[in-house]
Amino acid sequence: MGEVVGGSAEVAGTRLTDRIGVGVVTRLINRDLVDEVLAETGRVEQRSRLLPARVVVYYVLGLCLFFGESYEEVMRLLVDGLRFLGTWRKAWKIPTTGAITQARQRLGAEPLRELFERVAVPCAQRGTQGAWLGSRRLMAIDGFILDVPDTENNDRAFGRSVGVKNPAPFPQVRVVGLGECGTHAIVAARLGPWRINERVFAERLIADFEQDMLVIADREFYSYRLWEAAADSGADLLWRMPAGPNLPVVRALPDGSYESFLLDPRVRGRRATQRHRGSANIEEPSGIPVRVIEYEVTNREGKGEIFCLITTIMDPDAVSAAELAAAYEQRWEFESSLAEIKTHQRGRGGVLRSKSPQMIEQEIWAFLLVHYAIRHLMCEAAEQADIDPDRLSFMRSLRVIRRRVTDQAGFSPSASSRCPEDDTR
């Protein structure tokens, strides 16, 4: 029989709080990793508590797995199965909302951010369908906005979009992520006030680019400086150009694309001044070499729209214009993964629950961790079934994982546990 030690019930010599987890999610975010991160971030307690730091980490993940539930109900979902077993003498007391809030504040955001950065890596294998263009891993950058509670601290830290007629009802956080198109797994992210342009966060993501990646971006991300910095990372790029810049044709290529160059805006302005003054010493054209692919698509209104893509892949024999145009369409897969967080995990129109900026950051990193764990599991299921991960339903997978958390009483499953492919379709 167990006894209460330091506020925790013991089960066969092991504290109940040592056994609380979030089911299949803990296959990736295991106890040893959590303890290591807590030690490195200085969150290991000096005394035993009702809510040890490790439990709080898993609890915060549970909040994002069961987003619509209250603080105390999420804790009940994690421990009720253990209570049903009746293997300890004294029941573990469900902490109050105030105690849970204080425990979250002690934990802070850093451990969740560090866990995400450790765990979230590209998970597509070489045979994963829809994840590659030849030897290049298809990746994309994109951003989204999350509404947070209307508190003075949140408003001061994050701000809100202010329109003359329709100001935003809540403060807002901007999140920009780098994601794997074939698996929808977000592998890096930056977040901050909504008023900071998403290109600023995209520039901070360049450190996560790898040489085997083809990074795709929509026209809102283009700037000369950002392209220059991203190209220097060694990853290949495929970005849509905004309307405006006319790219000169240096050499037409047999697949319909052409070689061109990007001109530094400061140089362009200097040349315009020289022409205006009639200078005879106008510099020769120079800039960053790019390859341009132009094609027309029919938009939702049934009208033709010209797409202008630029890439660092200069050889049409290596990748054709048609292949690059098809690859650009995979960017929509990453947009879908952002919608999974906003619509399915959080709930349509939902507002995050945290009342302070530090807790908002903690909550967002937890959301990203849970999403990655679900997508990683789906990728494994797709590999076993030899199908495209796109054929599996994120919403159904989320329901399966929620059921297993409660069915397994929050026990961390063994590494051999699997989510059957039939469950996730």
C-alpha positions in Angstrom: 0.0 0.0 0.0 1.1 3.5 -0.7 1.4 6.5 1.5 1.4 10.2 0.9 5.0 11.6 0.7 5.6 15.3 0.1 2.0 15.7 -1.1 2.2 12.7 -3.6 0.8 9.3 -3.2 3.1 6.3 -3.6 2.3 3.4 -5.7 4.5 0.3 -5.1 7.3 2.5 -4.0 6.9 5.1 -6.9 5.2 8.4 -6.4 1.9 8.9 -8.2 3.2 12.1 -9.7 6.1 10.2 -11.2 3.6 8.3 -13.3 1.6 11.1 -14.7 2.1 11.7 -18.4 0.2 12.4 -21.6 0.0 9.0 -23.1 1.5 8.5 -26.6 2.9 12.1 -26.5 5.5 11.0 -24.0 7.0 8.6 -26.5 8.9 11.6 -27.8 8.9 13.8 -24.7 10.1 11.1 -22.3 10.8 11.5 -18.6 14.6 11.5 -18.9 14.5 14.2 -21.6 12.2 16.4 -19.4 14.4 15.9 -16.4 17.5 16.9 -18.4 15.9 20.0 -19.7 14.6 21.0 -16.3 18.1 20.6 -14.9 19.6 22.7 -17.7 17.1 25.5 -17.3 17.4 25.5 -13.5 13.8 24.4 -12.8 14.6 21.4 -10.5 12.9 21.9 -7.1 14.9 22.0 -3.9 11.9 20.5 -2.0 9.1 18.0 -2.8 5.9 19.6 -4.0 2.4 18.6 -4.8 3.1 19.6 -8.4 6.8 18.8 -9.3 8.2 20.5 -12.3 8.1 17.4 -14.4 4.4 16.9 -13.7 3.8 20.6 -14.6 5.5 20.1 -18.0 3.2 17.1 -18.8 0.2 19.0 -17.4 0.8 22.0 -19.6 1.0 19.6 -22.6 -2.3 18.2 -21.4 -3.8 21.6 -21.3 -3.0 21.9 -25.1 -4.3 18.4 -25.8 -7.6 19.0 -24.0 -7.9 22.7 -24.8 -11.6 23.2 -24.0 -11.3 21.7 -20.5 -10.8 23.6 -17.2 -7.5 23.5 -15.3 -8.8 21.0 -12.7 -10.6 18.8 -15.3 -7.4 18.3 -17.3 -5.6 17.2 -14.1 -8.4 14.7 -13.4 -8.1 13.3 -17.0 -4.5 12.6 -16.3 -4.9 10.9 -12.9 -8.4 9.4 -12.8 -7.4 6.1 -14.4 -4.7 5.7 -11.7 -7.3 6.5 -9.0 -9.6 3.8 -10.5 -6.8 1.2 -10.0 -7.0 1.8 -6.3 -3.4 0.9 -5.6 -2.6 3.5 -3.0 -4.0 4.0 0.4 -4.5 7.8 0.3 -6.0 9.6 -2.7 -3.8 12.2 -4.3 -5.4 15.6 -3.9 -6.4 17.4 -7.2 -4.6 20.8 -6.9 -6.7 23.9 -7.1 -6.7 26.3 -10.0 -4.6 28.7 -8.0 -2.0 26.1 -7.1 -1.8 25.0 -10.8 -1.3 28.6 -11.9 1.5 29.1 -9.4 3.2 25.9 -10.5 3.0 27.0 -14.1 4.6 30.4 -13.1 7.4 28.6 -11.4 8.1 26.5 -14.5 8.0 29.4 -16.9 8.3 29.2 -20.7 12.0 28.3 -21.2 11.7 24.5 -20.5 8.8 24.1 -23.0 10.8 26.1 -25.7 13.9 24.0 -25.1 11.9 20.8 -25.3 10.4 21.9 -28.6 13.8 22.8 -30.0 15.2 19.4 -28.9 12.3 17.2 -30.1 11.1 18.9 -33.3 13.2 17.7 -36.2 12.2 16.8 -39.7 10.6 13.3 -39.6 10.1 12.3 -43.2 12.1 9.4 -44.3 13.5 9.1 -47.8 10.5 7.0 -48.9 7.9 9.3 -47.4 5.5 10.2 -50.1 5.1 13.9 -51.0 8.0 15.0 -48.8 10.9 15.4 -51.3 11.8 16.9 -54.6 14.6 14.6 -55.7 17.2 14.9 -52.9 15.7 18.0 -51.5 13.4 18.0 -48.5 10.3 20.2 -49.1 10.0 22.8 -46.4 8.0 26.0 -46.1 7.9 29.1 -43.9 4.6 30.8 -43.0 3.0 32.6 -40.1 -0.3 32.9 -38.2 -1.9 35.0 -35.4 -3.2 33.8 -32.1 -5.6 35.7 -29.9 -4.7 35.9 -26.2 -6.7 37.0 -23.2 -7.5 40.7 -22.9 -5.3 41.7 -19.9 -3.2 44.8 -19.4 0.1 42.8 -19.4 -0.8 40.9 -22.5 -1.8 44.0 -24.3 1.4 45.8 -23.3 3.6 42.9 -24.4 1.9 41.8 -27.6 -0.4 44.7 -28.7 -3.3 44.2 -31.1 -4.2 45.1 -34.7 -6.1 48.4 -34.5 -8.4 49.3 -37.3 -10.4 52.5 -37.5 -13.7 50.6 -37.7 -12.8 47.1 -36.5 -10.1 47.0 -33.9 -9.1 43.6 -32.7 -11.0 42.5 -29.6 -8.0 40.7 -28.1 -4.2 41.2 -27.9 -2.4 39.0 -30.5 0.8 37.0 -30.8 2.5 36.4 -34.2 4.0 32.9 -34.8 6.2 32.1 -37.8 7.2 28.6 -38.3 9.4 26.4 -40.5 7.5 23.2 -41.5 8.0 20.0 -43.4 5.4 20.0 -46.3 5.1 16.2 -46.6 4.4 15.5 -43.0 3.0 18.9 -41.7 5.5 18.7 -38.9 6.6 22.2 -37.6 10.3 21.9 -36.8 11.2 25.5 -35.8 9.3 28.6 -34.7 9.7 32.1 -33.6 7.0 34.2 -31.8 6.4 37.7 -30.5 4.1 40.8 -30.8 1.8 40.9 -33.7 3.2 44.3 -34.8 6.6 42.8 -35.7 6.6 42.0 -39.4 6.7 38.2 -40.1 9.9 38.8 -42.2 11.7 39.6 -39.0 10.8 36.3 -37.5 11.5 34.5 -40.8 15.1 35.9 -40.7 15.5 34.4 -37.2 14.5 31.0 -38.6 17.3 31.0 -41.1 19.6 29.4 -38.5 17.3 26.3 -38.7 17.7 25.9 -42.5 19.7 22.9 -43.6 21.6 22.2 -46.9 19.2 19.4 -48.0 16.2 21.6 -47.8 14.2 23.4 -50.4 12.5 26.2 -48.5 9.3 27.6 -50.0 7.8 31.0 -49.1 4.9 33.1 -50.3 5.2 36.6 -51.7 4.7 38.3 -48.3 8.1 37.1 -47.2 10.2 38.4 -50.1 12.7 41.2 -49.5 16.2 41.5 -51.0 17.9 41.3 -47.6 16.0 38.3 -46.4 16.6 36.4 -49.7 20.3 37.2 -49.5 20.5 36.0 -45.9 18.5 32.9 -46.6 20.5 32.0 -49.7 23.7 32.2 -47.7 22.4 29.4 -45.4 23.2 26.8 -48.0 19.6 25.7 -48.3 17.9 26.0 -51.7 15.0 28.5 -52.0 11.8 28.7 -54.0 9.9 31.9 -53.2 7.1 33.7 -54.9 7.8 37.3 -55.9 5.4 40.1 -55.1 3.9 42.2 -57.8 6.2 45.1 -58.8 9.8 44.1 -59.5 10.4 43.4 -63.2 13.2 40.9 -63.5 15.4 41.2 -66.5 15.9 38.2 -68.8 19.6 37.4 -68.8 19.3 34.1 -70.6 16.2 32.1 -71.6 16.4 28.4 -70.6 14.9 25.4 -72.6 12.3 24.6 -70.0 10.6 28.0 -70.2 12.4 29.5 -67.2 15.1 32.1 -67.5 18.1 33.4 -65.6 17.9 36.8 -64.0 19.2 38.7 -61.0 17.9 40.5 -58.0 19.2 44.1 -57.6 19.8 45.6 -54.3 17.1 48.4 -53.8 19.8 50.8 -52.7 21.7 50.2 -56.0 18.5 50.6 -57.9 17.8 53.9 -56.3 21.3 55.1 -57.0 21.0 54.2 -60.7 17.7 56.0 -60.9 19.3 59.1 -59.5 22.2 58.8 -62.0 19.8 58.4 -64.9 17.8 61.4 -63.7 21.0 63.5 -63.6 22.2 62.2 -67.0 25.3 60.6 -65.6 27.5 58.8 -68.1 28.9 56.5 -65.4 25.9 54.3 -64.7 27.1 51.0 -63.2 26.8 47.8 -65.2 23.9 45.5 -64.1 24.8 43.2 -61.2 23.0 41.5 -58.4 22.1 38.1 -57.0 21.7 35.5 -59.7 18.3 33.7 -59.7 16.2 31.5 -61.9 12.7 32.7 -62.7 9.6 30.5 -63.4 6.5 32.3 -64.6 3.1 30.6 -65.1 -0.6 31.4 -65.0 -3.1 29.8 -62.7 -6.9 30.2 -62.4 -7.8 31.7 -59.0 -10.9 31.2 -57.0 -12.7 33.9 -58.9 -12.1 32.1 -62.1 -9.6 34.7 -63.3 -6.1 34.1 -64.6 -3.3 35.0 -62.1 0.5 35.2 -63.0 2.8 33.5 -60.5 6.4 34.5 -60.6 8.8 32.2 -58.7 12.5 32.7 -58.1 14.8 29.9 -57.0 18.5 29.3 -56.2 18.3 26.1 -58.3 19.9 27.4 -61.5 20.2 24.2 -63.6 16.9 23.2 -65.4 18.4 19.7 -66.0 18.5 19.2 -62.2 14.9 20.4 -61.6 12.6 21.5 -64.3 10.3 24.6 -64.2 7.3 22.3 -64.2 8.6 20.4 -61.1 9.3 23.6 -59.3 5.9 25.0 -60.0 4.4 21.7 -58.6 6.7 21.9 -55.6 5.5 25.5 -54.8 2.0 24.1 -54.5 3.2 22.0 -51.6 3.4 25.2 -49.5 -0.3 24.9 -49.0 0.4 21.7 -47.0 2.2 23.8 -44.4 -0.7 26.2 -44.3 -2.9 23.3 -43.4 -0.6 22.4 -40.5 -1.0 25.9 -39.1 -4.8 25.6 -39.4 -4.6 22.3 -37.5 -3.3 24.2 -34.5 -5.7 27.1 -34.8 -8.8 25.2 -35.6 -8.5 21.6 -34.3 -6.2 21.8 -31.3 -7.3 25.3 -30.0 -10.8 25.2 -31.4 -12.2 27.6 -34.0 -12.2 31.2 -32.7 -10.6 30.1 -29.4 -8.5 32.4 -27.2 -5.5 31.1 -25.4 -6.1 30.7 -21.7 -3.0 32.3 -20.1 -3.3 35.8 -18.5 0.4 36.8 -18.6 3.0 37.1 -21.4 5.3 34.4 -20.0 2.5 31.9 -19.6 1.3 32.7 -23.1 4.7 31.8 -24.5 4.7 28.6 -22.4 1.3 27.7 -23.8 2.3 28.3 -27.4 5.4 26.2 -27.1 3.3 23.5 -25.6 0.8 23.7 -28.5 3.7 23.3 -30.9 5.1 20.4 -29.0 1.8 18.5 -28.9 1.2 19.2 -32.6 4.6 17.9 -33.5 4.1 14.8 -31.4 0.8 14.0 -33.1 2.3 14.6 -36.6 5.3 12.5 -35.8 3.0 9.6 -34.8 1.0 10.0 -38.0 4.2 9.9 -40.0 5.1 6.7 -38.4 1.7 5.2 -39.1 1.9 6.3 -42.7 5.3 4.7 -43.1 4.1 1.4 -41.7 1.1 1.5 -44.1 3.2 2.7 -47.0 0.9 5.6 -47.7 1.1 9.4 -48.0 0.7 11.0 -44.6 -1.8 13.4 -46.2 -4.2 10.4 -46.3 -4.4 10.3 -42.5 -6.9 12.6 -40.7 -5.3 15.0 -38.1 -8.6 15.4 -36.3 -9.2 11.7 -36.0 -5.6 11.2 -34.8 -6.1 13.9 -32.2 -9.3 12.1 -30.9 -7.4 8.7 -30.8 -4.6 10.3 -28.7 -7.0 12.0 -26.4 -8.8 8.7 -25.8 -5.6 6.8 -25.1 -4.4 9.4 -22.6 -7.5 8.7 -20.4 -7.7 5.0 -21.2 -4.0 4.5 -20.2 -4.4 6.6 -17.1 -1.6 8.9 -18.2 1.0 6.1 -18.2 3.9 6.7 -20.6 3.7 3.9 -23.1 6.6 1.8 -24.1 8.7 2.6 -27.2 7.0 -0.2 -29.0 3.5 1.3 -28.7 2.0 2.3 -32.0 -1.1 4.1 -33.1 -2.7 1.8 -35.6 -2.9 3.2 -39.1 -6.6 2.4 -39.3 -7.2 4.6 -36.2 -5.8 7.7 -37.8 -7.4 7.8 -41.2 
